[in-house]
Amino acid sequence: MTHQIGIYGGAGHTAKMVAAELRDRGFVPVLGGRNRAKLEAAAQGLNGVEVRTADIARSDELRAFLSGCSAVVNCAGPFQATAMPIASLAVEQGIHYFDFTTDASIVNALHLELGKAAAAKKLVIAPAIGFYGSLAELMVRASAPDLAAADDVLIAYSVMGWKPTIGSLKAMAELGGRRGVHTNGRFEIRTGDPRFSTFSFPAPVGEAPVLLDYPAPEVVTIPRYLTTSEIRVMMTVGTVKDLRAAPAPDSVSDEERAGTDYIIVTEVTAAGRVYRATLRGGDIYRITAPIIGECVERALTDRACIHGVVSAAEAFDAADMLQQVARHGLTVSFN
């Protein structure tokens, strides 16, 4: 059976890479969104895949867009406006749902609102499946697969040369200074002045100032399978400065946007032992496509070990999935 996969926001930068990835895996992408001209332009680069216009505010149009699909990938940020409407209809229609939001509050809201219904229908509803959200939590699970509890989890990001898309800038603006954190064993939202520290990355970054409480969805997803009182997420200050000085998105070519280098370090501390993983790669947007491709393929071949509103490391074999994704230009080490 050939599965149709709806891709909402199908004319976007990441969406086109997701569509190509799914097509290469034997699926049939269906591009959806409001602007038919942009969708048709995107479809031409994918050998003329089907286009269906649908407004996020019109549930009848969204239902028509999802008709015949086995899964939907929501690529239309800001996700505060699109995640719940599309995910709710996915559960109603009995199809799997994926997105790459970075907002922990959205992930939490989907879990509270749709988790039980999705689990009852044996669906995979997986928000935050992308560079932010999936890689670090896969590293955490793969580095300490047998742990059920930890004293502390640390995630440190260094992203060099990040030239954000319009969607990324909208997502950052949408957060409005809100930072989801997992502290004292629970999820909460923080505001106020940022906090800073330093962290020792591998070369060539080395000891670097970092912004603490960097907003990331892992603060919601990791505690579902690893009990811990604290999850600390940090980002190099240099990355934040580069973002503020980045050129306008429409002035950046795809080749320039792909010129990103990043290092992610995770540390899980439990019973006096530190489980550390380090990942290196490039192009934070491109790597999202195989992550989503792996999740879609595993969901549609019944390889999810749990259903409901889930994360990649919660639903699938983390070590195996990380190994498969790493084939797309990543290097991963554990110590």
PAZAPA-4460 file (N, C-alpha, C; in steps of 0.05 Angstrom, whole numbers, plus 32768, in hexadecimal, padded with zeros to 4 digits):
% residues 335
    n_x    n_y    n_z   ca_x   ca_y   ca_z    c_x    c_y    c_z   seq   type   mol
   8011   7FE8   8000   8000   8000   8000   8011   8019   8000     1      M     A
   800C   802C   7FEE   801A   8045   7FED   800B   8059   7FFE     2      T     A
   8019   8064   8012   800D   8077   8024   8010   8093   801A     3      H     A
   7FFA   80A2   801B   7FFB   80BF   8017   8001   80CD   8032     4      Q     A
   8013   80E0   8030   801A   80F0   8048   8014   810D   8043     5      I     A
   8002   8119   8052   7FFC   8135   8050   8013   8146   805C     6      G     A
   801B   815B   804E   802F   816D   8058   8023   8189   8058     7      I     A
   801B   8192   8070   800E   81AC   8071   8024   81C2   8074     8      Y     A
   8020   81D8   8066   8035   81EC   8064   804A   81E2   8050     9      G     A
   8040   81D4   803B   8052   81C5   8029   8064   81D5   8018    10      G     A
   8061   81F0   8017   8073   8201   8007   808B   820B   8016    11      A     A
   808D   8205   8030   80A3   820F   8040   80BD   8202   803B    12      G     A
   80D3   820E   8045   80EE   8204   8041   80F1   81E7   804B    13      H     A
   80EB   81E3   8064   80EE   81C8   806F   80D9   81B5   8064    14      T     A
   80C1   81BF   805E   80AC   81AD   8054   80B4   81A0   803A    15      A     A
   80C1   81AF   8028   80C9   81A4   800E   80DE   818E   8012    16      K     A
   80EF   8191   8026   8103   817B   802B   80F5   8163   8038    17      M     A
   80E1   8168   8049   80D2   8152   8055   80C3   8143   803F    18      V     A
   80B6   8151   802C   80A8   8145   8016   80BA   8133   8005    19      A     A
   80D2   813E   7FFF   80E5   812F   7FEF   80EE   8116   7FFD    20      A     A
   80F3   8118   8017   80FB   8101   8028   80E6   80EC   8028    21      E     A
   80CD   80F4   802C   80B7   80E0   802C   80B3   80D3   8011    22      L     A
   80B5   80E3   7FFC   80B3   80D8   7FE1   80C9   80C3   7FDC    23      R     A
   80E1   80C9   7FE5   80F7   80B7   7FE1   80F3   809D   7FF1    24      D     A
   80E3   809E   8005   80DD   8086   8015   80C5   8077   800B    25      R     A
   80BA   807F   7FF5   80A4   8071   7FE8   8089   807B   7FEF    26      G     A
   8087   8091   7FFE   806D   809C   8005   8065   80B1   7FF0    27      F     A
   804B   80B8   7FF1   8041   80CC   7FDD   803A   80E5   7FEC    28      V     A
   804A   80FA   7FE9   8044   8113   7FF7   802D   8122   7FEA    29      P     A
   801D   812E   7FFB   8007   8140   7FF3   800B   815B   8000    30      V     A
   8011   816F   7FF0   8017   8189   7FFB   7FFE   8199   8001    31      L     A
   7FFC   81A4   8019   7FE5   81B4   8021   7FED   81CF   802C    32      G     A
   7FDB   81E2   802B   7FDF   81FD   8035   7FCC   8210   8028    33      G     A
   7FCF   822A   802E   7FBC   823E   8024   7FC3   8249   8008    34      R     A
   7FDD   824B   8002   7FE5   8258   7FE9   7FEA   8244   7FD3    35      N     A
   7FD7   8241   7FC1   7FD9   822D   7FAC   7FF1   8231   7F9A    36      R     A
   7FF6   824A   7F93   800D   8250   7F81   8027   8246   7F8D    37      A     A
   802C   824C   7FA7   8044   8243   7FB4   8045   8224   7FB6    38      K     A
   802F   8218   7FBC   802E   81FB   7FBD   8034   81EE   7FA2    39      L     A
   8029   81F9   7F8D   802E   81EE   7F72   804B   81F2   7F6A    40      E     A
   8057   8208   7F72   8074   820C   7F6D   8084   81F7   7F7B    41      A     A
   807D   81F2   7F94   808C   81DD   7FA4   8087   81C1   7F97    42      A     A
   806F   81BC   7F8E   8068   81A2   7F82   8078   819D   7F69    43      A     A
   807F   81B2   7F5A   808E   81AE   7F41   80AA   81A2   7F47    44      Q     A
   80B5   81A9   7F5E   80CF   819E   7F65   80CD   8182   7F70    45      G     A
   80B5   8178   7F73   80B0   815D   7F7D   80A2   814C   7F68    46      L     A
   80A7   8152   7F4F   809B   8143   7F39   807C   8145   7F39    47      N     A
   8072   815D   7F41   8056   8162   7F3E   8044   8152   7F51    48      G     A
   804B   8151   7F6B   803A   8143   7F7E   8020   8153   7F82    49      V     A
   800C   8146   7F8E   7FF2   8152   7F90   7FF2   816A   7FA3    50      E     A
   7FE2   817E   7F9D   7FDF   8196   7FAD   7FC2   8199   7FB5    51      V     A
   7FBE   819F   7FCF   7FA3   81A3   7FD9   7FA3   81BD   7FEA    52      R     A
   7F94   81D1   7FE3   7F93   81E9   7FF3   7F81   81E5   800B    53      T     A
   7F89   81EF   8022   7F79   81ED   803B   7F82   8203   804E    54      A     A
   7F6E   8211   8059   7F72   8226   806C   7F71   821A   8088    55      D     A
   7F84   8221   8099   7F85   8216   80B4   7F6C   821C   80C4    56      I     A
   7F5E   8232   80BC   7F46   823A   80CB   7F2D   822C   80C1    57      A     A
   7F2F   821B   80AD   7F18   820E   80A1   7F1B   81F0   80A4    58      R     A
   7F0D   81E4   80B8   7F10   81C7   80BD   7F07   81B6   80A6    59      S     A
   7EF3   81C0   8096   7EEA   81B1   807F   7F00   81AE   806A    60      D     A
   7F0F   81C4   8066   7F25   81C3   8053   7F3C   81B2   805D    61      E     A
   7F41   81B3   8077   7F56   81A1   8083   7F4E   8184   8080    62      L     A
   7F35   817E   8084   7F2C   8162   8081   7F30   8159   8065    63      R     A
   7F29   816A   8052   7F2D   8163   8036   7F4B   815F   802F    64      A     A
   7F5B   8170   803B   7F78   816D   8037   7F82   8152   8042    65      F     A
   7F78   8149   8058   7F81   8130   8065   7F74   8118   8059    66      L     A
   7F60   811B   8048   7F52   8104   803D   7F65   80F1   802F    67      S     A
   7F64   80D7   8036   7F75   80C3   8029   7F91   80C2   8034    68      G     A
   7F99   80D3   8046   7FB4   80D3   8051   7FB6   80C0   8068    69      C     A
   7FCE   80B4   806B   7FD4   80A2   8082   7FE1   80B1   8098    70      S     A
   7FED   80C8   8092   7FFA   80D9   80A6   7FFB   80F5   809C    71      A     A
   8001   8108   80AE   8004   8124   80A6   801C   812F   80B4    72      V     A
   802C   813E   80A6   8042   814D   80B1   803C   816A   80B0    73      V     A
   803A   8177   80C7   8034   8193   80C9   804E   81A3   80C8    74      N     A
   8052   81B2   80B2   806A   81C2   80AF   8064   81E0   80B0    75      C     A
   804C   81E7   80B9   8043   8203   80B8   8044   8210   80D3    76      A     A
   805A   821D   80D8   805C   822D   80F0   8052   8249   80EB    77      G     A
   804C   8259   8100   804F   8251   811C   803B   823C   8125    78      P     A
   8045   8229   8134   8035   8211   813B   801F   8216   814F    79      F     A
   8020   822D   815D   800A   8233   8170   7FF0   8234   8161    80      Q     A
   7FF1   823C   8147   7FD8   823F   8138   7FD1   8225   8129    81      A     A
   7FE4   8214   8123   7FDF   81FD   8111   7FE0   81E2   811E    82      T     A
   7FEF   81DF   8134   7FF3   81C4   813F   7FD9   81B7   8148    83      A     A
   7FCA   81C5   8159   7FB2   81B9   8165   7F9C   81B4   8150    84      M     A
   7F96   81C7   813E   7F82   81C1   812A   7F88   81A9   8118    85      P     A
   7FA1   81A6   810F   7FA8   8190   80FD   7FAB   8176   810D    86      I     A
   7FB7   8177   8124   7FBA   815F   8134   7F9F   8154   813D    87      A     A
   7F8D   8166   8144   7F72   815D   814D   7F64   814F   8136    88      S     A
   7F66   815A   811E   7F59   814C   8107   7F67   8132   8100    89      L     A
   7F81   8131   8104   7F8F   8118   80FF   7F85   8102   8112    90      A     A
   7F81   8109   812B   7F76   80F5   813E   7F5A   80ED   8136    91      V     A
   7F4A   8101   812E   7F2E   80FC   8126   7F2E   80E9   810E    92      E     A
   7F40   80EE   80FA   7F41   80DF   80E2   7F50   80C5   80E4    93      Q     A
   7F5E   80C1   80FB   7F6D   80A8   8100   7F87   80A6   80F0    94      G     A
   7F95   80BD   80EE   7FAF   80BD   80E0   7FC4   80C8   80F3    95      I     A
   7FDD   80C1   80ED   7FF4   80CA   80FD   7FFA   80E7   80F7    96      H     A
   8006   80F5   810B   800C   8111   8108   8029   8117   8112    97      Y     A
   8037   8129   8103   8052   8130   810A   8056   814E   8105    98      F     A
   8066   815C   8115   806E   8177   810F   808A   817B   811B    99      D     A
   8095   8193   8117   80B0   8199   8122   80AF   81B3   8132   100      F     A
   809A   81B7   8141   8099   81CE   8154   80B0   81CC   8167   101      T     A
   80B9   81E3   8171   80CD   81E4   8186   80C1   81EE   81A0   102      T     A
   80A7   81F2   81A1   8099   81FE   81B8   8090   81E8   81CB   103      D     A
   809C   81E6   81E2   8095   81D1   81F5   8078   81D2   81FE   104      A     A
   806D   81EB   81FF   8051   81EE   8208   803E   81E1   81F4   105      S     A
   8044   81E2   81DA   8033   81D6   81C6   8034   81B8   81C9   106      I     A
   804C   81AD   81CD   804E   8190   81D1   803E   8187   81E9   107      V     A
   8040   8196   81FF   8032   8190   8217   8014   8191   8213   108      N     A
   800A   81A6   8205   7FEE   81A9   8200   7FE3   8192   81EF   109      A     A
   7FF1   818A   81DB   7FE8   8174   81CA   7FE6   815A   81DA   110      L     A
   7FFA   8156   81EC   7FFA   813E   81FD   7FE1   813E   820F   111      H     A
   7FDB   8154   821C   7FC4   8156   822E   7FAA   8153   821F   112      L     A
   7FA8   815F   8208   7F8F   8161   81F9   7F89   8147   81E9   113      E     A
   7F9E   813C   81DD   7F99   8126   81C9   7FA6   810C   81D1   114      L     A
   7FB5   810B   81E6   7FC5   80F3   81EC   7FB4   80DA   81EF   115      G     A
   7F9F   80DB   81FF   7F8E   80C3   8204   7F80   80BA   81EB   116      K     A
   7F74   80CC   81DC   7F66   80C5   81C4   7F79   80B9   81AF   117      A     A
   7F91   80C4   81AC   7FA4   80BA   8199   7FAE   809E   81A1   118      A     A
   7FB2   809A   81BB   7FBB   8080   81C4   7FA5   806B   81BF   119      A     A
   7F8C   8072   81C4   7F76   8060   81C0   7F74   8057   81A3   120      A     A
   7F7B   8069   8190   7F7A   8062   8174   7F95   8058   8169   121      K     A
   7FA8   8054   817B   7FC3   804A   8174   7FD0   805C   815F   122      K     A
   7FCF   8076   8164   7FDB   808A   8152   7FF5   8095   815E   123      L     A
   8007   809C   814C   801F   80AB   8154   801A   80C8   814E   124      V     A
   8017   80D8   8163   8014   80F5   8161   802E   8100   816C   125      I     A
   8040   8109   815A   805B   810F   8163   8063   812C   815B   126      A     A
   805E   813F   816D   8068   815A   8168   8086   815C   816F   127      P     A
   8093   8171   8166   80AF   8176   816C   80C2   8160   8161   128      A     A
   80BC   8157   8149   80CD   8143   813C   80DF   8152   8128   129      I     A
   80F7   8159   8131   8109   8168   8120   8124   816C   812D   130      G     A
   8133   817E   8122   814E   8184   812E   814B   818A   814C   131      F     A
   813B   819E   8153   8134   81A2   816F   811D   818F   8176   132      Y     A
   8121   8181   818C   810C   816E   8194   8115   8152   8192   133      G     A
   811E   8149   817A   8123   812D   8177   8141   8125   817C   134      S     A
   8154   8134   8170   816F   812B   8172   8179   8128   818F   135      L     A
   8174   813C   819F   817E   813B   81BA   8171   8126   81CB   136      A     A
   8157   8122   81C7   8149   810E   81D7   8150   80F2   81CE   137      E     A
   8156   80EE   81B4   8160   80D4   81AA   817B   80CF   81B6   138      L     A
   818C   80E3   81B8   81A6   80E0   81C4   81A4   80D8   81E2   139      M     A
   8192   80E6   81F0   818E   80E0   820C   8185   80C3   8210   140      V     A
   8172   80BA   8200   8168   809F   8203   817C   808A   81FB   141      R     A
   818A   8090   81E5   819E   807D   81DB   81B6   807A   81ED   142      A     A
   81BE   8090   81FA   81D5   8090   820B   81D0   8081   8225   143      S     A
   81B7   8080   822E   81B0   8072   8247   8196   8064   8244   144      A     A
   8195   804F   8233   817C   8042   822B   816D   8034   8242   145      P     A
   817C   802B   8256   8170   801C   826C   8168   802C   8284   146      D     A
   816E   8046   8283   8167   8057   829A   814A   805E   829A   147      L     A
   813E   805D   82B2   8122   8066   82B5   8121   8080   82C5   148      A     A
   8137   8087   82D2   8138   809F   82E2   8154   80AB   82E1   149      A     A
   8156   80C5   82E4   8170   80D2   82E4   816F   80EA   82F7   150      A     A
   8186   80F3   8300   8188   810A   8311   8185   8124   8301   151      D     A
   8190   8123   82E8   8191   813C   82D9   8196   8135   82BC   152      D     A
   818A   8145   82AA   818F   8143   828D   8197   815E   8283   153      V     A
   81AD   815E   8274   81B8   8177   8268   81B9   8174   824A   154      L     A
   81B0   8189   823C   81B1   818A   821F   81BF   81A5   8217   155      I     A
   81D5   81A4   8209   81E3   81BC   8201   81E5   81BD   81E3   156      A     A
   81DC   81D4   81D8   81DC   81D8   81BB   81F1   81EE   81B4   157      Y     A
   81FF   81E9   819E   820F   81FE   8191   8209   81FC   8173   158      S     A
   81FC   8211   8169   81F5   8212   814C   8203   822A   8140   159      V     A
   8213   8225   812B   8223   8239   811E   821A   823E   8102   160      M     A
   8215   8257   80FB   820D   825E   80E0   81F0   825B   80DB   161      G     A
   81DF   825B   80F0   81C2   8258   80ED   81B6   8271   80E0   162      W     A
   81AA   826C   80C8   819C   8281   80BA   817E   8279   80BA   163      K     A
   816E   8283   80CC   8153   8279   80D0   8140   827E   80B8   164      P     A
   812D   826D   80B5   8118   8271   80A1   8103   8284   80AD   165      T     A
   80F0   828C   809D   80DA   829D   80A7   80CB   828E   80BD   166      I     A
   80C6   8274   80B8   80B8   8264   80CC   80C6   8263   80E7   167      G     A
   80E1   8261   80E6   80F0   8260   80FF   80EE   827B   810E   168      S     A
   80EF   8291   80FF   80ED   82AB   810C   80D2   82AF   8118   169      L     A
   80BD   82A6   810A   80A2   82A8   8115   809F   8297   812E   170      K     A
   80AA   827F   812E   80A9   826E   8146   80B7   827B   815E   171      A     A
   80CE   8288   8159   80DC   8295   816F   80CB   82AD   817A   172      M     A
   80C0   82BC   8167   80AF   82D2   8170   8097   82C9   817F   173      A     A
   808C   82B2   8177   8074   82A7   8184   807A   82A0   81A1   174      E     A
   8092   8297   81A7   8099   8291   81C3   8098   82A9   81D5   175      L     A
   809F   82C1   81CA   809D   82D9   81D9   80AB   82DA   81F4   176      G     A
   80C2   82CD   81F5   80D1   82CC   820E   80C9   82B6   8221   177      G     A
   80B5   82A6   821A   80AD   828F   822A   80C2   8279   8227   178      R     A
   80C8   826B   823D   80DB   8255   823D   80D0   823E   824D   179      R     A
   80C9   8229   823F   80C0   8211   824D   80D8   8203   825A   180      G     A
   80D5   81FC   8274   80EB   81EE   8282   80DF   81D6   8292   181      V     A
   80F1   81C3   8297   80EA   81AD   82A9   80FB   81AF   82C1   182      H     A
   80F0   81B7   82D7   80FF   81BC   82F0   80EF   81B2   8308   183      T     A
   80FD   81A7   831B   80F1   819B   8333   80DC   8186   832B   184      N     A
   80E2   8178   8315   80D1   8162   830D   80B7   816A   82FE   185      G     A
   80B5   8183   82F6   809C   818B   82E8   80A2   819F   82D2   186      R     A
   808F   81A1   82C0   8091   81B5   82AA   8085   81CF   82B2   187      F     A
   8093   81E5   82AC   8088   81FF   82B1   8092   8213   829D   188      E     A
   8086   822A   829B   808E   823F   8288   809C   8255   8298   189      I     A
   80B3   825D   828E   80C2   8273   829A   80C2   828C   8287   190      R     A
   80C3   82A3   8293   80C7   82BC   8284   80DC   82CC   8293   191      T     A
   80E0   82E4   828A   80F3   82F5   8298   810E   82F5   828B   192      G     A
   8122   8301   8299   813C   8304   828E   814A   82E9   8289   193      D     A
   8159   82E7   8273   8167   82CE   826E   817E   82C9   8282   194      P     A
   8186   82B0   8285   819C   82A8   8296   81B2   829C   8285   195      R     A
   81CB   829F   828E   81E2   8297   827F   81F5   8286   8290   196      F     A
   8205   8276   8282   821A   8267   828F   8230   8261   827A   197      S     A
   8240   824D   827E   8253   8243   826A   8252   8225   8268   198      T     A
   825A   821A   8251   825A   81FD   824E   8272   81F6   823C   199      F     A
   827E   81DF   8242   8295   81D6   8233   828D   81C3   821C   200      S     A
   828C   81CD   8204   8286   81BD   81EC   82A0   81B0   81E1   201      F     A
   829D   819C   81D1   82B4   8191   81C3   82BF   81A6   81B0   202      P     A
   82D8   81A3   81A7   82E3   81B5   8192   82D2   81B3   8179   203      A     A
   82CF   81C9   816A   82DE   81E2   816D   82D1   81F7   817E   204      P     A
   82BB   81F0   818B   82AC   8205   819B   82BA   820A   81B5   205      V     A
   82C0   81F4   81C4   82CD   81F7   81DE   82BC   8204   81F3   206      G     A
   82C8   8210   8207   82BA   821D   821D   82AB   8235   8211   207      E     A
   8291   8237   8216   8281   824C   8209   826B   8256   821C   208      A     A
   8265   8270   821B   824E   8279   822A   8234   826E   821E   209      P     A
   8221   8267   822F   8208   825C   8225   81F0   826A   8232   210      V     A
   81DA   826A   8223   81C1   8274   822D   81B2   825C   823A   211      L     A
   81AB   825F   8253   819C   824A   8261   817E   824B   825B   212      L     A
   8170   8235   8261   8153   8233   825D   814C   8239   823F   213      D     A
   815D   822F   822D   8156   8233   8211   813C   8224   820B   214      Y     A
   8129   8231   81FE   810F   8224   81F9   8111   820C   81E6   215      P     A
   810A   81F5   81F0   810C   81DD   81E0   80F7   81C8   81EA   216      A     A
   80ED   81B8   81D8   80D7   81A5   81DF   80E0   818D   81EF   217      P     A
   80FB   8188   81F1   8104   8171   8200   80FD   8173   821D   218      E     A
   80F7   818B   8228   80F0   818D   8244   80D5   8180   8249   219      V     A
   80C5   817B   8234   80AB   816E   8237   80AD   8150   8230   220      V     A
   80BD   814A   821B   80BD   812F   8210   80CE   811B   8221   221      T     A
   80E6   8124   8229   80F8   8112   8238   80EC   8108   8252   222      I     A
   80DF   8119   8262   80D4   810E   827C   80BF   80F9   8279   223      P     A
   80B5   80F5   8261   80A1   80DF   825D   80AD   80C4   825F   224      R     A
   80C7   80C1   8259   80D3   80A7   825B   80EB   80A6   826E   225      Y     A
   80F3   80BD   8278   810A   80BE   828B   8102   80D2   82A1   226      L     A
   80FD   80C6   82B9   80F6   80D7   82D0   810F   80E7   82D9   227      T     A
   810C   8101   82DA   8123   8111   82E3   8118   812B   82EF   228      T     A
   8126   8137   8301   811D   8150   830D   8124   8168   82FC   229      S     A
   813A   8166   82ED   8143   817D   82DE   814B   8176   82C1   230      E     A
   8143   8186   82AE   814D   8185   8293   8157   81A1   828C   231      I     A
   8171   81A3   8287   817D   81BD   8281   8184   81BE   8264   232      R     A
   8179   81D2   8256   817E   81D6   8239   818C   81F1   8236   233      V     A
   81A3   81F0   8227   81B2   8209   8224   81BB   820C   8207   234      M     A
   81C0   8225   81FE   81C8   822B   81E3   81DF   823F   81E5   235      M     A
   81F3   823C   81D4   8209   824F   81D3   81FF   826B   81CE   236      T     A
   820B   827E   81DD   8203   829A   81D9   820A   82A4   81BD   237      V     A
   8220   8299   81B2   8227   82A0   8197   8211   829A   8183   238      G     A
   8203   8284   8187   81EC   827D   8175   81D6   8292   8177   239      T     A
   81D0   829B   818F   81BB   82AF   8193   81C3   82C9   8185   240      V     A
   81DD   82D1   8188   81E6   82E9   817C   81E5   82E7   815D   241      K     A
   81EC   82D0   8152   81EB   82CC   8136   81CE   82CE   812B   242      D     A
   81BC   82C4   813B   819F   82C5   8132   8196   82E2   8131   243      L     A
   819E   82F2   8144   8196   830E   8144   81A2   831E   812D   244      R     A
   81B9   8315   8123   81C6   8323   810D   81C1   8315   80F2   245      A     A
   81B1   8301   80F2   81AC   82F1   80D9   819F   8302   80C4   246      A     A
   81A5   82FE   80AA   8198   830C   8095   817A   8305   8092   247      P     A
   816B   8315   8084   814F   8310   8080   814C   82F4   8072   248      A     A
   8139   82E4   807B   8136   82C9   8070   8134   82C8   8052   249      P     A
   8125   82DB   8045   8122   82DA   8028   813B   82E2   8019   250      D     A
   8150   82EB   8027   8169   82F2   8019   817D   82DB   801B   251      S     A
   8176   82C5   8027   8188   82AF   802B   8181   8298   8018   252      V     A
   8194   828E   800A   8190   8277   7FF7   818F   825D   8007   253      S     A
   8184   8249   7FFB   8183   822E   8008   819F   8224   800E   254      D     A
   81B2   822A   7FFD   81CE   8221   8001   81DA   822F   801A   255      E     A
   81D4   8249   801C   81DE   8258   8033   81D1   824E   804D   256      E     A
   81B8   8249   804C   81A9   8240   8064   81B3   8224   806D   257      R     A
   81BC   8214   805A   81C6   81F9   8060   81E1   81FA   806E   258      A     A
   81EF   8211   806D   820A   8213   8078   820B   8215   8096   259      G     A
   81FE   8203   80A4   81FD   8204   80C1   820F   81ED   80CC   260      T     A
   821D   81F2   80E2   822B   81DD   80F0   8221   81DD   810D   261      D     A
   821E   81C6   8118   8213   81C5   8134   8220   81AE   8143   262      Y     A
   8220   81B2   815D   8228   819E   8170   8212   819C   8186   263      I     A
   820A   8184   818C   81F7   8180   81A2   8205   816D   81B6   264      I     A
   8204   8175   81CF   820F   8164   81E5   81F8   815E   81F8   265      V     A
   81F5   8145   81FF   81E2   813D   8214   81F0   812F   822A   266      T     A
   81E8   8134   8243   81F3   8127   825A   81DC   811E   826D   267      E     A
   81DB   8105   8273   81C8   80FA   8286   81D7   80F1   829E   268      V     A
   81D0   80FD   82B5   81DE   80F6   82CE   81CC   80E5   82DF   269      T     A
   81D6   80CE   82E7   81C6   80BB   82F8   81D9   80AB   8309   270      A     A
   81D4   80AB   8323   81E3   809B   8336   8201   809F   8334   271      A     A
   8209   80B8   8330   8225   80BF   832F   8232   80BA   8314   272      G     A
   8224   80B1   8301   822F   80AC   82E6   8223   80BF   82D2   273      R     A
   8234   80C8   82BF   822B   80DA   82AA   822B   80CB   828F   274      V     A
   8214   80CA   8282   8211   80BE   8268   8212   80D5   8254   275      Y     A
   8227   80D7   8244   822B   80EE   8232   822A   80E5   8215   276      R     A
   821D   80F6   8205   821C   80F2   81E8   8222   810C   81DA   277      A     A
   8230   810A   81C3   8237   8121   81B3   822F   811C   8196   278      T     A
   8222   8130   818A   8219   812E   816E   8223   8147   815F   279      L     A
   822C   8142   8147   8235   8158   8135   8227   8155   811A   280      R     A
   8220   816C   810E   8213   816B   80F4   8211   8186   80E8   281      G     A
   8203   8188   80D2   81FF   81A1   80C4   81E4   81A3   80B7   282      G     A
   81D9   81BB   80B4   81BF   81C1   80A8   81A9   81B7   80BA   283      D     A
   81A0   81C8   80CD   818C   81C0   80E0   8171   81BB   80D3   284      I     A
   816C   81C7   80BB   8153   81C4   80AE   8152   81A9   809E   285      Y     A
   8168   81A3   8091   8169   818A   8081   8166   8171   8092   286      R     A
   8172   8171   80AA   8172   8159   80BA   8156   8153   80C4   287      I     A
   8145   8167   80C5   8129   8162   80CE   811B   814F   80BC   288      T     A
   8121   8150   80A2   8113   813F   808E   8117   8121   8093   289      A     A
   812F   8117   8096   8132   80FA   809C   8127   80F3   80B8   290      P     A
   8128   8105   80CB   811D   80FF   80E5   80FF   80FA   80E2   291      I     A
   80F1   810B   80D4   80D4   8108   80CF   80D0   80EF   80BE   292      I     A
   80E0   80EB   80A9   80DD   80D4   8098   80DF   80BA   80A8   293      G     A
   80F2   80B8   80BA   80F5   80A0   80CB   80DC   809C   80DC   294      E     A
   80D2   80B2   80E8   80BB   80AF   80FA   80A2   80A7   80EA   295      C     A
   809E   80B3   80D3   8086   80AC   80C3   8088   808F   80BB   296      V     A
   809F   8086   80B1   80A2   806B   80A8   809E   8057   80BF   297      E     A
   80A9   805D   80D6   80A6   804B   80ED   808A   804A   80F7   298      R     A
   807C   8060   80F7   8060   8061   80FF   804E   8050   80ED   299      A     A
   8053   8053   80D3   8042   8045   80BF   804A   8028   80BB   300      L     A
   805F   801F   80C6   8067   8003   80C6   8064   7FF6   80E2   301      T     A
   8054   8003   80F3   804E   7FF8   810D   8066   7FF3   811E   302      D     A
   8079   8005   811E   8091   8002   812F   8091   8014   8147   303      R     A
   807A   8020   814D   8078   8031   8165   8073   801F   817D   304      A     A
   8082   8023   8192   807F   8012   81AB   806A   801F   81BD   305      C     A
   8062   8037   81B7   804D   8044   81C7   803F   8058   81B5   306      I     A
   8025   805D   81BB   8015   806F   81AA   800A   8086   81BB   307      H     A
   8000   809A   81AE   7FF6   80B2   81BB   8006   80C9   81B1   308      G     A
   8008   80DE   81C2   8019   80F5   81BC   8035   80EE   81C6   309      V     A
   8047   80E8   81B4   8061   80DD   81BB   8078   80EC   81AE   310      V     A
   8090   80E5   81B6   80A8   80EF   81AA   80B6   80D8   819B   311      S     A
   80CB   80DF   818C   80D9   80CA   817D   80E6   80B5   818F   312      A     A
   80F4   80BF   81A4   8101   80AC   81B6   80EE   809D   81C7   313      A     A
   80D6   80A7   81CC   80C2   809A   81DC   80B5   8084   81CC   314      E     A
   80B0   8088   81B2   80A0   8076   81A2   80B1   8061   8193   315      A     A
   80CA   8068   818D   80DA   8056   817C   80F4   804F   8189   316      F     A
   8102   803C   817D   811D   8033   8187   8130   804A   8183   317      D     A
   8138   8057   8198   8148   8070   8196   8163   806B   818A   318      A     A
   8171   8056   8192   818C   8051   8188   818B   804B   816A   319      A     A
   8178   803B   8162   8176   8034   8146   816E   804C   8135   320      D     A
   815B   805C   813F   8152   8073   8130   8168   8088   812E   321      M     A
   8177   808C   8143   818D   809F   8142   81A3   8095   812E   322      L     A
   81A7   807B   812E   81BB   8070   811B   81B2   8075   80FE   323      Q     A
   8198   8071   80F8   818E   8076   80DD   818F   8093   80D5   324      Q     A
   8187   80A5   80E8   8188   80C1   80E2   81A5   80CB   80DE   325      V     A
   81B7   80BF   80ED   81D4   80C7   80EC   81E0   80C2   80D0   326      A     A
   81D3   80B0   80C1   81DD   80AB   80A6   81DB   80C4   8094   327      R     A
   81CC   80D8   809D   81C8   80F0   808D   81DB   8106   8096   328      H     A
   81F4   80FF   809A   8209   8113   809F   820F   811A   80BC   329      G     A
   8206   8108   80CF   820B   810D   80EB   8221   80FB   80F5   330      L     A
   8230   8104   810A   8242   80F3   8118   8239   80F3   8136   331      T     A
   8237   80DB   8141   822D   80D9   815D   8241   80C8   816C   332      V     A
   8248   80D1   8185   8259   80C1   8196   824E   80C0   81B2   333      S     A
   8254   80AB   81C1   824B   80A7   81DC   8263   80A2   81EE   334      F     A
   8262   80AD   8206   8277   80A7   821A   826D   80AD   8236   335      N     A
***
